[in-house]
């Protein structure tokens, strides 16, 4: 690597980054979003505050990175063999993510904070955790064919239609994803 392509500053330690991401997840569960501070996150992760501030400018940024990293793993579903089964698998994973996962709890906390903090809202718009996962399902072979091979330009709207009912029911009513209802939601989505 020559001097022109060398990154500025100290290299980011993967161990420190992972410690911070684990710390923010643990603090959210133990203390809640409002009680978290950058200082507290650094102390819990056993890293210097300057390390935390060097890489993230707010606790929301740390929490979103932690949530997004886990969401990729938790919301990526293998094809189940049919469009309906693929959508059911995704909606089941989505329901679990939103109701039982620490990453989902983090995402829900950020959604709540975004209602009155413009910076958090912008952060969420920039990293579409649920939409990215839903677009992968919509673009999957079985679902794409079942929907009549919509153009890629429609994927964002379709992803919103796929995620919306589960997200709304979870946030507004504490719904935890009944399997029969999930299957019916999948059928309605595919019949659109």
CNS distance restraints for C-alpha pairs under 8 A (distance, minus, plus):
assign (resid   1 and name CA) (resid   5 and name CA) 6.33 0.50 0.50
assign (resid   1 and name CA) (resid   6 and name CA) 6.41 0.50 0.50
assign (resid   2 and name CA) (resid   6 and name CA) 6.39 0.50 0.50
assign (resid   7 and name CA) (resid  11 and name CA) 7.62 0.50 0.50
assign (resid  12 and name CA) (resid  16 and name CA) 7.83 0.50 0.50
assign (resid  12 and name CA) (resid  17 and name CA) 7.42 0.50 0.50
assign (resid  13 and name CA) (resid  17 and name CA) 6.19 0.50 0.50
assign (resid  14 and name CA) (resid  18 and name CA) 6.10 0.50 0.50
assign (resid  15 and name CA) (resid  19 and name CA) 6.13 0.50 0.50
assign (resid  16 and name CA) (resid  20 and name CA) 6.21 0.50 0.50
assign (resid  16 and name CA) (resid  45 and name CA) 7.54 0.50 0.50
assign (resid  16 and name CA) (resid  47 and name CA) 6.69 0.50 0.50
assign (resid  17 and name CA) (resid  21 and name CA) 6.27 0.50 0.50
assign (resid  18 and name CA) (resid  22 and name CA) 6.08 0.50 0.50
assign (resid  19 and name CA) (resid  23 and name CA) 5.99 0.50 0.50
assign (resid  19 and name CA) (resid  45 and name CA) 5.01 0.50 0.50
assign (resid  19 and name CA) (resid  46 and name CA) 7.66 0.50 0.50
assign (resid  20 and name CA) (resid  24 and name CA) 6.17 0.50 0.50
assign (resid  20 and name CA) (resid  41 and name CA) 6.63 0.50 0.50
assign (resid  20 and name CA) (resid  42 and name CA) 6.82 0.50 0.50
assign (resid  20 and name CA) (resid  44 and name CA) 7.79 0.50 0.50
assign (resid  20 and name CA) (resid  45 and name CA) 5.02 0.50 0.50
assign (resid  20 and name CA) (resid  47 and name CA) 7.80 0.50 0.50
assign (resid  20 and name CA) (resid  52 and name CA) 7.57 0.50 0.50
assign (resid  20 and name CA) (resid  62 and name CA) 7.78 0.50 0.50
assign (resid  21 and name CA) (resid  25 and name CA) 6.38 0.50 0.50
assign (resid  21 and name CA) (resid  62 and name CA) 6.64 0.50 0.50
assign (resid  21 and name CA) (resid  63 and name CA) 7.23 0.50 0.50
assign (resid  21 and name CA) (resid  65 and name CA) 7.55 0.50 0.50
assign (resid  21 and name CA) (resid  66 and name CA) 5.27 0.50 0.50
assign (resid  22 and name CA) (resid  26 and name CA) 6.17 0.50 0.50
assign (resid  22 and name CA) (resid  45 and name CA) 7.48 0.50 0.50
assign (resid  22 and name CA) (resid  66 and name CA) 7.62 0.50 0.50
assign (resid  23 and name CA) (resid  27 and name CA) 6.00 0.50 0.50
assign (resid  23 and name CA) (resid  41 and name CA) 6.02 0.50 0.50
assign (resid  23 and name CA) (resid  44 and name CA) 5.64 0.50 0.50
assign (resid  23 and name CA) (resid  45 and name CA) 5.24 0.50 0.50
assign (resid  24 and name CA) (resid  28 and name CA) 6.09 0.50 0.50
assign (resid  24 and name CA) (resid  36 and name CA) 7.92 0.50 0.50
assign (resid  24 and name CA) (resid  41 and name CA) 6.01 0.50 0.50
assign (resid  24 and name CA) (resid  59 and name CA) 7.99 0.50 0.50
assign (resid  24 and name CA) (resid  62 and name CA) 7.11 0.50 0.50
assign (resid  24 and name CA) (resid  63 and name CA) 6.25 0.50 0.50
assign (resid  24 and name CA) (resid  66 and name CA) 7.69 0.50 0.50
assign (resid  25 and name CA) (resid  29 and name CA) 6.50 0.50 0.50
assign (resid  25 and name CA) (resid  63 and name CA) 7.16 0.50 0.50
assign (resid  25 and name CA) (resid  66 and name CA) 7.16 0.50 0.50
assign (resid  25 and name CA) (resid 102 and name CA) 6.57 0.50 0.50
assign (resid  25 and name CA) (resid 103 and name CA) 7.24 0.50 0.50
assign (resid  25 and name CA) (resid 106 and name CA) 7.13 0.50 0.50
assign (resid  26 and name CA) (resid  30 and name CA) 6.07 0.50 0.50
assign (resid  27 and name CA) (resid  31 and name CA) 5.37 0.50 0.50
assign (resid  27 and name CA) (resid  32 and name CA) 6.66 0.50 0.50
assign (resid  27 and name CA) (resid  33 and name CA) 7.86 0.50 0.50
assign (resid  27 and name CA) (resid  36 and name CA) 6.70 0.50 0.50
assign (resid  27 and name CA) (resid  41 and name CA) 7.54 0.50 0.50
assign (resid  28 and name CA) (resid  32 and name CA) 4.43 0.50 0.50
assign (resid  28 and name CA) (resid  33 and name CA) 5.44 0.50 0.50
assign (resid  28 and name CA) (resid  36 and name CA) 7.18 0.50 0.50
assign (resid  28 and name CA) (resid 106 and name CA) 6.95 0.50 0.50
assign (resid  29 and name CA) (resid 102 and name CA) 7.18 0.50 0.50
assign (resid  29 and name CA) (resid 105 and name CA) 7.98 0.50 0.50
assign (resid  31 and name CA) (resid  35 and name CA) 5.92 0.50 0.50
assign (resid  31 and name CA) (resid  36 and name CA) 7.00 0.50 0.50
assign (resid  32 and name CA) (resid  36 and name CA) 6.79 0.50 0.50
assign (resid  33 and name CA) (resid 109 and name CA) 6.58 0.50 0.50
assign (resid  36 and name CA) (resid  40 and name CA) 6.42 0.50 0.50
assign (resid  36 and name CA) (resid  41 and name CA) 6.98 0.50 0.50
assign (resid  36 and name CA) (resid  59 and name CA) 7.37 0.50 0.50
assign (resid  37 and name CA) (resid  41 and name CA) 6.13 0.50 0.50
assign (resid  37 and name CA) (resid  59 and name CA) 6.72 0.50 0.50
assign (resid  38 and name CA) (resid  42 and name CA) 6.20 0.50 0.50
assign (resid  38 and name CA) (resid  49 and name CA) 7.21 0.50 0.50
assign (resid  38 and name CA) (resid  52 and name CA) 7.22 0.50 0.50
assign (resid  38 and name CA) (resid  53 and name CA) 7.79 0.50 0.50
assign (resid  38 and name CA) (resid  58 and name CA) 7.08 0.50 0.50
assign (resid  38 and name CA) (resid  59 and name CA) 6.05 0.50 0.50
assign (resid  39 and name CA) (resid  43 and name CA) 6.22 0.50 0.50
assign (resid  39 and name CA) (resid  49 and name CA) 6.04 0.50 0.50
assign (resid  40 and name CA) (resid  44 and name CA) 6.04 0.50 0.50
assign (resid  41 and name CA) (resid  45 and name CA) 6.05 0.50 0.50
assign (resid  42 and name CA) (resid  46 and name CA) 5.90 0.50 0.50
assign (resid  42 and name CA) (resid  47 and name CA) 5.21 0.50 0.50
assign (resid  42 and name CA) (resid  48 and name CA) 5.87 0.50 0.50
assign (resid  42 and name CA) (resid  49 and name CA) 5.31 0.50 0.50
assign (resid  42 and name CA) (resid  51 and name CA) 7.93 0.50 0.50
assign (resid  42 and name CA) (resid  52 and name CA) 6.34 0.50 0.50
assign (resid  43 and name CA) (resid  47 and name CA) 6.39 0.50 0.50
assign (resid  43 and name CA) (resid  48 and name CA) 7.39 0.50 0.50
assign (resid  43 and name CA) (resid  49 and name CA) 7.77 0.50 0.50
assign (resid  47 and name CA) (resid  51 and name CA) 6.58 0.50 0.50
assign (resid  47 and name CA) (resid  52 and name CA) 7.53 0.50 0.50
assign (resid  48 and name CA) (resid  52 and name CA) 6.83 0.50 0.50
assign (resid  49 and name CA) (resid  53 and name CA) 6.20 0.50 0.50
assign (resid  50 and name CA) (resid  54 and name CA) 5.81 0.50 0.50
assign (resid  51 and name CA) (resid  55 and name CA) 6.68 0.50 0.50
assign (resid  52 and name CA) (resid  56 and name CA) 5.99 0.50 0.50
assign (resid  53 and name CA) (resid  57 and name CA) 5.67 0.50 0.50
assign (resid  53 and name CA) (resid  58 and name CA) 7.80 0.50 0.50
assign (resid  56 and name CA) (resid  61 and name CA) 6.11 0.50 0.50
assign (resid  56 and name CA) (resid  62 and name CA) 6.36 0.50 0.50
assign (resid  57 and name CA) (resid  61 and name CA) 6.84 0.50 0.50
assign (resid  58 and name CA) (resid  62 and name CA) 6.76 0.50 0.50
assign (resid  59 and name CA) (resid  63 and name CA) 6.09 0.50 0.50
assign (resid  60 and name CA) (resid  64 and name CA) 5.97 0.50 0.50
assign (resid  60 and name CA) (resid 110 and name CA) 6.88 0.50 0.50
assign (resid  60 and name CA) (resid 120 and name CA) 6.49 0.50 0.50
assign (resid  61 and name CA) (resid  65 and name CA) 6.21 0.50 0.50
assign (resid  61 and name CA) (resid 123 and name CA) 7.31 0.50 0.50
assign (resid  62 and name CA) (resid  66 and name CA) 6.23 0.50 0.50
assign (resid  63 and name CA) (resid  67 and name CA) 6.04 0.50 0.50
assign (resid  63 and name CA) (resid 106 and name CA) 6.34 0.50 0.50
assign (resid  63 and name CA) (resid 107 and name CA) 7.82 0.50 0.50
assign (resid  63 and name CA) (resid 110 and name CA) 7.83 0.50 0.50
assign (resid  64 and name CA) (resid  68 and name CA) 5.82 0.50 0.50
assign (resid  64 and name CA) (resid 106 and name CA) 7.33 0.50 0.50
assign (resid  64 and name CA) (resid 107 and name CA) 6.87 0.50 0.50
assign (resid  64 and name CA) (resid 110 and name CA) 7.46 0.50 0.50
assign (resid  64 and name CA) (resid 124 and name CA) 7.75 0.50 0.50
assign (resid  65 and name CA) (resid  69 and name CA) 6.03 0.50 0.50
assign (resid  66 and name CA) (resid  70 and name CA) 6.44 0.50 0.50
assign (resid  66 and name CA) (resid 103 and name CA) 6.90 0.50 0.50
assign (resid  67 and name CA) (resid  71 and name CA) 5.88 0.50 0.50
assign (resid  67 and name CA) (resid 102 and name CA) 7.97 0.50 0.50
assign (resid  67 and name CA) (resid 103 and name CA) 4.41 0.50 0.50
assign (resid  67 and name CA) (resid 104 and name CA) 6.76 0.50 0.50
assign (resid  67 and name CA) (resid 106 and name CA) 6.01 0.50 0.50
assign (resid  67 and name CA) (resid 107 and name CA) 6.06 0.50 0.50
assign (resid  68 and name CA) (resid  72 and name CA) 6.28 0.50 0.50
assign (resid  68 and name CA) (resid 103 and name CA) 7.58 0.50 0.50
assign (resid  68 and name CA) (resid 127 and name CA) 7.82 0.50 0.50
assign (resid  68 and name CA) (resid 129 and name CA) 5.66 0.50 0.50
assign (resid  69 and name CA) (resid  73 and name CA) 7.08 0.50 0.50
assign (resid  70 and name CA) (resid  74 and name CA) 6.09 0.50 0.50
assign (resid  70 and name CA) (resid 103 and name CA) 6.00 0.50 0.50
assign (resid  71 and name CA) (resid  75 and name CA) 5.53 0.50 0.50
assign (resid  71 and name CA) (resid  76 and name CA) 7.91 0.50 0.50
assign (resid  71 and name CA) (resid  97 and name CA) 7.45 0.50 0.50
assign (resid  71 and name CA) (resid 103 and name CA) 6.64 0.50 0.50
assign (resid  71 and name CA) (resid 104 and name CA) 7.55 0.50 0.50
assign (resid  71 and name CA) (resid 129 and name CA) 6.68 0.50 0.50
assign (resid  71 and name CA) (resid 130 and name CA) 7.78 0.50 0.50
assign (resid  72 and name CA) (resid  76 and name CA) 5.89 0.50 0.50
assign (resid  72 and name CA) (resid 129 and name CA) 7.64 0.50 0.50
assign (resid  72 and name CA) (resid 133 and name CA) 7.03 0.50 0.50
assign (resid  74 and name CA) (resid  93 and name CA) 6.73 0.50 0.50
assign (resid  74 and name CA) (resid  97 and name CA) 6.78 0.50 0.50
assign (resid  75 and name CA) (resid  90 and name CA) 6.72 0.50 0.50
assign (resid  75 and name CA) (resid  93 and name CA) 5.66 0.50 0.50
assign (resid  75 and name CA) (resid  94 and name CA) 6.25 0.50 0.50
assign (resid  75 and name CA) (resid  97 and name CA) 7.37 0.50 0.50
assign (resid  75 and name CA) (resid 130 and name CA) 8.00 0.50 0.50
assign (resid  75 and name CA) (resid 133 and name CA) 6.05 0.50 0.50
assign (resid  76 and name CA) (resid  90 and name CA) 7.61 0.50 0.50
assign (resid  76 and name CA) (resid 133 and name CA) 6.39 0.50 0.50
assign (resid  77 and name CA) (resid  86 and name CA) 7.70 0.50 0.50
assign (resid  77 and name CA) (resid  89 and name CA) 6.62 0.50 0.50
assign (resid  77 and name CA) (resid  90 and name CA) 6.14 0.50 0.50
assign (resid  77 and name CA) (resid  93 and name CA) 7.71 0.50 0.50
assign (resid  77 and name CA) (resid 137 and name CA) 8.00 0.50 0.50
assign (resid  78 and name CA) (resid  86 and name CA) 7.65 0.50 0.50
assign (resid  79 and name CA) (resid  85 and name CA) 7.92 0.50 0.50
assign (resid  79 and name CA) (resid  86 and name CA) 5.54 0.50 0.50
assign (resid  79 and name CA) (resid 140 and name CA) 7.72 0.50 0.50
assign (resid  80 and name CA) (resid  85 and name CA) 5.48 0.50 0.50
assign (resid  80 and name CA) (resid  86 and name CA) 5.15 0.50 0.50
assign (resid  80 and name CA) (resid  89 and name CA) 7.36 0.50 0.50
assign (resid  81 and name CA) (resid  85 and name CA) 6.70 0.50 0.50
assign (resid  81 and name CA) (resid  86 and name CA) 6.97 0.50 0.50
assign (resid  81 and name CA) (resid 142 and name CA) 7.43 0.50 0.50
assign (resid  82 and name CA) (resid  86 and name CA) 6.02 0.50 0.50
assign (resid  82 and name CA) (resid 142 and name CA) 5.71 0.50 0.50
assign (resid  82 and name CA) (resid 143 and name CA) 7.60 0.50 0.50
assign (resid  83 and name CA) (resid  87 and name CA) 6.21 0.50 0.50
assign (resid  83 and name CA) (resid 142 and name CA) 4.61 0.50 0.50
assign (resid  83 and name CA) (resid 143 and name CA) 4.47 0.50 0.50
assign (resid  83 and name CA) (resid 146 and name CA) 6.40 0.50 0.50
assign (resid  83 and name CA) (resid 190 and name CA) 7.82 0.50 0.50
assign (resid  84 and name CA) (resid  88 and name CA) 6.08 0.50 0.50
assign (resid  84 and name CA) (resid 143 and name CA) 7.56 0.50 0.50
assign (resid  84 and name CA) (resid 183 and name CA) 7.64 0.50 0.50
assign (resid  84 and name CA) (resid 186 and name CA) 6.01 0.50 0.50
assign (resid  84 and name CA) (resid 187 and name CA) 6.49 0.50 0.50
assign (resid  84 and name CA) (resid 190 and name CA) 7.30 0.50 0.50
assign (resid  85 and name CA) (resid  89 and name CA) 6.00 0.50 0.50
assign (resid  86 and name CA) (resid  90 and name CA) 6.30 0.50 0.50
assign (resid  86 and name CA) (resid 137 and name CA) 7.24 0.50 0.50
assign (resid  86 and name CA) (resid 142 and name CA) 7.63 0.50 0.50
assign (resid  86 and name CA) (resid 143 and name CA) 7.21 0.50 0.50
assign (resid  87 and name CA) (resid  91 and name CA) 6.07 0.50 0.50
assign (resid  87 and name CA) (resid 137 and name CA) 7.10 0.50 0.50
assign (resid  87 and name CA) (resid 143 and name CA) 7.50 0.50 0.50
assign (resid  87 and name CA) (resid 186 and name CA) 5.59 0.50 0.50
assign (resid  88 and name CA) (resid  92 and name CA) 5.96 0.50 0.50
assign (resid  88 and name CA) (resid 182 and name CA) 6.23 0.50 0.50
assign (resid  88 and name CA) (resid 183 and name CA) 5.67 0.50 0.50
assign (resid  88 and name CA) (resid 186 and name CA) 5.78 0.50 0.50
assign (resid  89 and name CA) (resid  93 and name CA) 6.19 0.50 0.50
assign (resid  90 and name CA) (resid  94 and name CA) 6.00 0.50 0.50
assign (resid  90 and name CA) (resid 134 and name CA) 7.69 0.50 0.50
assign (resid  90 and name CA) (resid 137 and name CA) 7.32 0.50 0.50
assign (resid  91 and name CA) (resid  95 and name CA) 5.99 0.50 0.50
assign (resid  91 and name CA) (resid 163 and name CA) 7.68 0.50 0.50
assign (resid  91 and name CA) (resid 166 and name CA) 7.33 0.50 0.50
assign (resid  91 and name CA) (resid 182 and name CA) 6.54 0.50 0.50
assign (resid  91 and name CA) (resid 186 and name CA) 7.73 0.50 0.50
assign (resid  92 and name CA) (resid  96 and name CA) 6.21 0.50 0.50
assign (resid  92 and name CA) (resid 177 and name CA) 6.81 0.50 0.50
assign (resid  92 and name CA) (resid 179 and name CA) 7.53 0.50 0.50
assign (resid  92 and name CA) (resid 182 and name CA) 6.98 0.50 0.50
assign (resid  93 and name CA) (resid  97 and name CA) 6.00 0.50 0.50
assign (resid  94 and name CA) (resid  98 and name CA) 6.15 0.50 0.50
assign (resid  94 and name CA) (resid 163 and name CA) 7.89 0.50 0.50
assign (resid  94 and name CA) (resid 166 and name CA) 7.60 0.50 0.50
assign (resid  95 and name CA) (resid  99 and name CA) 6.07 0.50 0.50
assign (resid  95 and name CA) (resid 166 and name CA) 6.69 0.50 0.50
assign (resid  95 and name CA) (resid 167 and name CA) 7.90 0.50 0.50
assign (resid  95 and name CA) (resid 170 and name CA) 7.64 0.50 0.50
assign (resid  95 and name CA) (resid 176 and name CA) 6.26 0.50 0.50
assign (resid  95 and name CA) (resid 177 and name CA) 5.52 0.50 0.50
assign (resid  96 and name CA) (resid 100 and name CA) 5.38 0.50 0.50
assign (resid  96 and name CA) (resid 101 and name CA) 6.54 0.50 0.50
assign (resid  96 and name CA) (resid 176 and name CA) 7.49 0.50 0.50
assign (resid  96 and name CA) (resid 177 and name CA) 7.63 0.50 0.50
assign (resid  97 and name CA) (resid 101 and name CA) 4.90 0.50 0.50
assign (resid  97 and name CA) (resid 102 and name CA) 7.95 0.50 0.50
assign (resid  97 and name CA) (resid 103 and name CA) 7.03 0.50 0.50
assign (resid  97 and name CA) (resid 104 and name CA) 4.86 0.50 0.50
assign (resid  97 and name CA) (resid 105 and name CA) 8.00 0.50 0.50
assign (resid  98 and name CA) (resid 104 and name CA) 4.46 0.50 0.50
assign (resid  98 and name CA) (resid 105 and name CA) 6.46 0.50 0.50
assign (resid  98 and name CA) (resid 107 and name CA) 7.85 0.50 0.50
assign (resid  98 and name CA) (resid 108 and name CA) 7.21 0.50 0.50
assign (resid  98 and name CA) (resid 167 and name CA) 7.61 0.50 0.50
assign (resid  98 and name CA) (resid 170 and name CA) 7.18 0.50 0.50
assign (resid  99 and name CA) (resid 104 and name CA) 6.71 0.50 0.50
assign (resid  99 and name CA) (resid 105 and name CA) 7.15 0.50 0.50
assign (resid  99 and name CA) (resid 170 and name CA) 7.40 0.50 0.50
assign (resid  99 and name CA) (resid 176 and name CA) 6.23 0.50 0.50
assign (resid 100 and name CA) (resid 104 and name CA) 7.12 0.50 0.50
assign (resid 100 and name CA) (resid 105 and name CA) 7.53 0.50 0.50
assign (resid 101 and name CA) (resid 105 and name CA) 6.22 0.50 0.50
assign (resid 102 and name CA) (resid 106 and name CA) 6.20 0.50 0.50
assign (resid 103 and name CA) (resid 107 and name CA) 6.22 0.50 0.50
assign (resid 104 and name CA) (resid 108 and name CA) 6.08 0.50 0.50
assign (resid 105 and name CA) (resid 109 and name CA) 6.14 0.50 0.50
assign (resid 106 and name CA) (resid 110 and name CA) 6.27 0.50 0.50
assign (resid 107 and name CA) (resid 111 and name CA) 6.22 0.50 0.50
assign (resid 108 and name CA) (resid 112 and name CA) 6.28 0.50 0.50
assign (resid 109 and name CA) (resid 113 and name CA) 6.21 0.50 0.50
assign (resid 110 and name CA) (resid 114 and name CA) 5.94 0.50 0.50
assign (resid 110 and name CA) (resid 120 and name CA) 6.98 0.50 0.50
assign (resid 110 and name CA) (resid 124 and name CA) 7.81 0.50 0.50
assign (resid 111 and name CA) (resid 115 and name CA) 6.77 0.50 0.50
assign (resid 111 and name CA) (resid 121 and name CA) 7.64 0.50 0.50
assign (resid 111 and name CA) (resid 124 and name CA) 7.81 0.50 0.50
assign (resid 112 and name CA) (resid 116 and name CA) 7.86 0.50 0.50
assign (resid 113 and name CA) (resid 117 and name CA) 5.95 0.50 0.50
assign (resid 113 and name CA) (resid 120 and name CA) 6.70 0.50 0.50
assign (resid 113 and name CA) (resid 121 and name CA) 7.82 0.50 0.50
assign (resid 114 and name CA) (resid 118 and name CA) 6.33 0.50 0.50
assign (resid 114 and name CA) (resid 119 and name CA) 7.51 0.50 0.50
assign (resid 114 and name CA) (resid 120 and name CA) 4.91 0.50 0.50
assign (resid 114 and name CA) (resid 121 and name CA) 4.35 0.50 0.50
assign (resid 114 and name CA) (resid 124 and name CA) 7.77 0.50 0.50
assign (resid 115 and name CA) (resid 121 and name CA) 7.09 0.50 0.50
assign (resid 117 and name CA) (resid 121 and name CA) 6.37 0.50 0.50
assign (resid 118 and name CA) (resid 122 and name CA) 6.18 0.50 0.50
assign (resid 119 and name CA) (resid 123 and name CA) 6.15 0.50 0.50
assign (resid 120 and name CA) (resid 124 and name CA) 6.24 0.50 0.50
assign (resid 121 and name CA) (resid 125 and name CA) 6.29 0.50 0.50
assign (resid 122 and name CA) (resid 126 and name CA) 6.26 0.50 0.50
assign (resid 123 and name CA) (resid 127 and name CA) 6.52 0.50 0.50
assign (resid 124 and name CA) (resid 128 and name CA) 6.26 0.50 0.50
assign (resid 128 and name CA) (resid 132 and name CA) 5.85 0.50 0.50
assign (resid 129 and name CA) (resid 133 and name CA) 6.75 0.50 0.50
assign (resid 130 and name CA) (resid 134 and name CA) 6.17 0.50 0.50
assign (resid 130 and name CA) (resid 163 and name CA) 7.12 0.50 0.50
assign (resid 131 and name CA) (resid 135 and name CA) 5.95 0.50 0.50
assign (resid 131 and name CA) (resid 156 and name CA) 7.04 0.50 0.50
assign (resid 131 and name CA) (resid 159 and name CA) 5.65 0.50 0.50
assign (resid 131 and name CA) (resid 160 and name CA) 6.69 0.50 0.50
assign (resid 131 and name CA) (resid 163 and name CA) 7.41 0.50 0.50
assign (resid 132 and name CA) (resid 136 and name CA) 6.44 0.50 0.50
assign (resid 132 and name CA) (resid 159 and name CA) 7.97 0.50 0.50
assign (resid 133 and name CA) (resid 137 and name CA) 6.72 0.50 0.50
assign (resid 134 and name CA) (resid 138 and name CA) 6.21 0.50 0.50
assign (resid 134 and name CA) (resid 159 and name CA) 4.93 0.50 0.50
assign (resid 134 and name CA) (resid 160 and name CA) 7.84 0.50 0.50
assign (resid 134 and name CA) (resid 162 and name CA) 6.83 0.50 0.50
assign (resid 134 and name CA) (resid 163 and name CA) 6.85 0.50 0.50
assign (resid 135 and name CA) (resid 139 and name CA) 5.95 0.50 0.50
assign (resid 135 and name CA) (resid 155 and name CA) 5.82 0.50 0.50
assign (resid 135 and name CA) (resid 156 and name CA) 6.68 0.50 0.50
assign (resid 135 and name CA) (resid 158 and name CA) 7.56 0.50 0.50
assign (resid 135 and name CA) (resid 159 and name CA) 5.29 0.50 0.50
assign (resid 136 and name CA) (resid 140 and name CA) 6.12 0.50 0.50
assign (resid 137 and name CA) (resid 143 and name CA) 6.86 0.50 0.50
assign (resid 138 and name CA) (resid 143 and name CA) 5.59 0.50 0.50
assign (resid 138 and name CA) (resid 144 and name CA) 5.66 0.50 0.50
assign (resid 138 and name CA) (resid 155 and name CA) 6.73 0.50 0.50
assign (resid 138 and name CA) (resid 158 and name CA) 7.08 0.50 0.50
assign (resid 138 and name CA) (resid 159 and name CA) 6.79 0.50 0.50
assign (resid 139 and name CA) (resid 143 and name CA) 6.81 0.50 0.50
assign (resid 139 and name CA) (resid 144 and name CA) 5.30 0.50 0.50
assign (resid 139 and name CA) (resid 152 and name CA) 7.95 0.50 0.50
assign (resid 139 and name CA) (resid 155 and name CA) 7.46 0.50 0.50
assign (resid 140 and name CA) (resid 144 and name CA) 5.69 0.50 0.50
assign (resid 141 and name CA) (resid 145 and name CA) 6.22 0.50 0.50
assign (resid 142 and name CA) (resid 146 and name CA) 6.14 0.50 0.50
assign (resid 143 and name CA) (resid 147 and name CA) 6.11 0.50 0.50
assign (resid 143 and name CA) (resid 190 and name CA) 7.68 0.50 0.50
assign (resid 144 and name CA) (resid 148 and name CA) 6.57 0.50 0.50
assign (resid 144 and name CA) (resid 149 and name CA) 5.00 0.50 0.50
assign (resid 144 and name CA) (resid 150 and name CA) 6.86 0.50 0.50
assign (resid 145 and name CA) (resid 149 and name CA) 5.00 0.50 0.50
assign (resid 146 and name CA) (resid 190 and name CA) 6.68 0.50 0.50
assign (resid 147 and name CA) (resid 190 and name CA) 6.22 0.50 0.50
assign (resid 147 and name CA) (resid 191 and name CA) 7.84 0.50 0.50
assign (resid 147 and name CA) (resid 192 and name CA) 7.88 0.50 0.50
assign (resid 150 and name CA) (resid 154 and name CA) 6.43 0.50 0.50
assign (resid 150 and name CA) (resid 155 and name CA) 7.60 0.50 0.50
assign (resid 151 and name CA) (resid 155 and name CA) 7.23 0.50 0.50
assign (resid 154 and name CA) (resid 158 and name CA) 6.23 0.50 0.50
assign (resid 155 and name CA) (resid 159 and name CA) 5.88 0.50 0.50
assign (resid 156 and name CA) (resid 160 and name CA) 6.27 0.50 0.50
assign (resid 157 and name CA) (resid 161 and name CA) 6.29 0.50 0.50
assign (resid 158 and name CA) (resid 162 and name CA) 6.13 0.50 0.50
assign (resid 159 and name CA) (resid 163 and name CA) 6.12 0.50 0.50
assign (resid 160 and name CA) (resid 164 and name CA) 5.48 0.50 0.50
assign (resid 161 and name CA) (resid 165 and name CA) 7.25 0.50 0.50
assign (resid 161 and name CA) (resid 189 and name CA) 7.46 0.50 0.50
assign (resid 162 and name CA) (resid 166 and name CA) 7.96 0.50 0.50
assign (resid 162 and name CA) (resid 189 and name CA) 6.62 0.50 0.50
assign (resid 163 and name CA) (resid 167 and name CA) 6.06 0.50 0.50
assign (resid 164 and name CA) (resid 168 and name CA) 5.89 0.50 0.50
assign (resid 165 and name CA) (resid 169 and name CA) 6.02 0.50 0.50
assign (resid 166 and name CA) (resid 170 and name CA) 6.00 0.50 0.50
assign (resid 166 and name CA) (resid 177 and name CA) 7.75 0.50 0.50
assign (resid 167 and name CA) (resid 171 and name CA) 6.09 0.50 0.50
assign (resid 168 and name CA) (resid 172 and name CA) 5.70 0.50 0.50
assign (resid 168 and name CA) (resid 173 and name CA) 7.79 0.50 0.50
assign (resid 169 and name CA) (resid 173 and name CA) 5.25 0.50 0.50
assign (resid 169 and name CA) (resid 174 and name CA) 6.57 0.50 0.50
assign (resid 169 and name CA) (resid 175 and name CA) 5.50 0.50 0.50
assign (resid 170 and name CA) (resid 174 and name CA) 4.61 0.50 0.50
assign (resid 170 and name CA) (resid 175 and name CA) 4.51 0.50 0.50
assign (resid 170 and name CA) (resid 176 and name CA) 6.51 0.50 0.50
assign (resid 171 and name CA) (resid 175 and name CA) 7.66 0.50 0.50
assign (resid 177 and name CA) (resid 181 and name CA) 7.15 0.50 0.50
assign (resid 177 and name CA) (resid 182 and name CA) 6.38 0.50 0.50
assign (resid 178 and name CA) (resid 182 and name CA) 6.11 0.50 0.50
assign (resid 179 and name CA) (resid 183 and name CA) 6.23 0.50 0.50
assign (resid 180 and name CA) (resid 184 and name CA) 6.35 0.50 0.50
assign (resid 181 and name CA) (resid 185 and name CA) 6.09 0.50 0.50
assign (resid 182 and name CA) (resid 186 and name CA) 6.20 0.50 0.50
assign (resid 183 and name CA) (resid 187 and name CA) 6.33 0.50 0.50
assign (resid 184 and name CA) (resid 188 and name CA) 6.25 0.50 0.50
assign (resid 185 and name CA) (resid 189 and name CA) 6.12 0.50 0.50
assign (resid 186 and name CA) (resid 190 and name CA) 6.22 0.50 0.50
assign (resid 187 and name CA) (resid 191 and name CA) 6.06 0.50 0.50
assign (resid 188 and name CA) (resid 192 and name CA) 6.28 0.50 0.50
